[in-house]
Amino acid sequence: MEWTTRVTEKFGIKYPIIQGGLAHLAYSDLCAAVSNAGGLGQITAMSLKSPEALREEIRKVKQLTDQPFGVNFAIGQRGRPYAHMVDAALEEGVEVMSITGGNPTPFFEQLKDTNVKKLVLVAAKRQAEKAEELGADAVMVVGQEGGGHLGRDDIGTMVLTPQVVDAVSIPVIASGGIGDGRGWMAAHALGAEGIEMGTRFIATKECIHASEAYINALLSSDETNTTVIKRTLGAPARALINPWTEKILQMESENADYEALKDYISGEANQKFIYDGDDEKGYGWAGQVTGLIQDVPSVDELFKRMVKEAEEIREKWNFG
Ligand SMILES: Cc1cc2nc3c(=O)[nH]c(=O)nc-3n(C[C@H](O)[C@H](O)[C@H](O)COP(=O)(O)O)c2cc1C
């Protein structure tokens, strides 16, 4: 069957499936596996310590695949500098870059006279319109089911996607809550021309840095086992419920400010759980789709399964 959309055409990929940036998890192995399976893999620049480390990771990807891949920049609300990382990616010849989490204007300025394809991950219609205005090649839109950082308005993927499709003319990629061929086809029915998945890719063989405890938590969770932290800081983000996130929520309910919360929500605390498996000292991002995750396939097995599921749906409903 054909899977061509404007997303496959623009990014030169077989299936319109994009692996989301995954802080501290999306390195060369996962990125290359996704690209080799026919999707668009990404490495997450801001998890790397320096432009040199990013260069090295990009070179590793190129050794593992000759397929297109991207570099993701989650710039955060607090404006960590990233222009030097974009320069490194440019010098390494990266052809696709994605950005999320802050004002993307300087990013577009920096890439103005290049041929880099630009993706923006947004969580609201107005942000999608802004991304289009700035010159994004496609917009990824994440609903409140998703793992990691979300919009402030709690709008689900099912409602957000068609609204964004109606509001912009660039291709829309649906994200948040997608983990199998059913979610993929639902996204197309909503008008999306591709999907982005985050949580599902953590439970794959090539996501080699995720601790056993993190993977086991994803496998044993149902759809009720995630919660939204950092809401009181204006930066809501979905994580697995564990003793550490319970503590954060309790502090937030007692009006703790950023200073009081910063060690609890830090990248270090994130790594304590996702690398070391310590749920008394750290947290792990995950979306509600964790309820659908029951195994740890290779990325290639996951793609084959999703394609089969999607083909069955197309046949059943006569989608051609
Ligand atoms: C562990 C984890 C880390 C994430 N880190 C990033 C990141 O660094 N950059 C980014 O653009 N998005 C990040 N996200 C969001 C994902 O790229 C994607 O938008 C989201 O996971 C989609 O929802 P899903 O988890 O239901 O698939 C992260 C998500 C998770 C689960």
PDBQT file of the ligand as one rigid body, heavy atoms in Angstrom, charges set to zero:
ROOT
HETATM    1  C1  LIG A 401      10.441  10.831  27.892  1.00  0.00    +0.000 C 
HETATM    2  C2  LIG A 401       9.995  11.954  27.029  1.00  0.00    +0.000 A 
HETATM    3  C3  LIG A 401      10.879  12.982  26.752  1.00  0.00    +0.000 A 
HETATM    4  C4  LIG A 401      10.512  14.011  25.870  1.00  0.00    +0.000 A 
HETATM    5  N1  LIG A 401      11.425  14.958  25.534  1.00  0.00    +0.000 NA
HETATM    6  C5  LIG A 401      11.152  15.799  24.498  1.00  0.00    +0.000 A 
HETATM    7  C6  LIG A 401      12.173  16.643  23.976  1.00  0.00    +0.000 A 
HETATM    8  O1  LIG A 401      13.302  16.678  24.437  1.00  0.00    +0.000 OA
HETATM    9  N2  LIG A 401      11.852  17.402  22.902  1.00  0.00    +0.000 N 
HETATM   10  C7  LIG A 401      10.591  17.390  22.335  1.00  0.00    +0.000 A 
HETATM   11  O2  LIG A 401      10.369  18.073  21.343  1.00  0.00    +0.000 OA
HETATM   12  N3  LIG A 401       9.617  16.639  22.855  1.00  0.00    +0.000 NA
HETATM   13  C8  LIG A 401       9.874  15.823  23.901  1.00  0.00    +0.000 A 
HETATM   14  N4  LIG A 401       8.893  14.985  24.368  1.00  0.00    +0.000 N 
HETATM   15  C9  LIG A 401       7.584  14.977  23.692  1.00  0.00    +0.000 C 
HETATM   16  C10 LIG A 401       7.568  13.954  22.547  1.00  0.00    +0.000 C 
HETATM   17  O3  LIG A 401       8.452  14.325  21.522  1.00  0.00    +0.000 OA
HETATM   18  C11 LIG A 401       6.181  13.774  21.939  1.00  0.00    +0.000 C 
HETATM   19  O4  LIG A 401       5.676  15.034  21.525  1.00  0.00    +0.000 OA
HETATM   20  C12 LIG A 401       5.198  13.166  22.922  1.00  0.00    +0.000 C 
HETATM   21  O5  LIG A 401       5.817  12.112  23.622  1.00  0.00    +0.000 OA
HETATM   22  C13 LIG A 401       3.972  12.652  22.179  1.00  0.00    +0.000 C 
HETATM   23  O6  LIG A 401       3.091  12.016  23.030  1.00  0.00    +0.000 OA
HETATM   24  P1  LIG A 401       3.108  10.427  23.312  1.00  0.00    +0.000 P 
HETATM   25  O7  LIG A 401       4.103  10.260  24.409  1.00  0.00    +0.000 OA
HETATM   26  O8  LIG A 401       1.726  10.144  23.729  1.00  0.00    +0.000 OA
HETATM   27  O9  LIG A 401       3.524   9.741  22.055  1.00  0.00    +0.000 OA
HETATM   28  C14 LIG A 401       9.211  14.003  25.295  1.00  0.00    +0.000 A 
HETATM   29  C15 LIG A 401       8.307  12.983  25.623  1.00  0.00    +0.000 A 
HETATM   30  C16 LIG A 401       8.674  11.964  26.469  1.00  0.00    +0.000 A 
HETATM   31  C17 LIG A 401       7.700  10.854  26.779  1.00  0.00    +0.000 C 
ENDROOT
TORSDOF 0
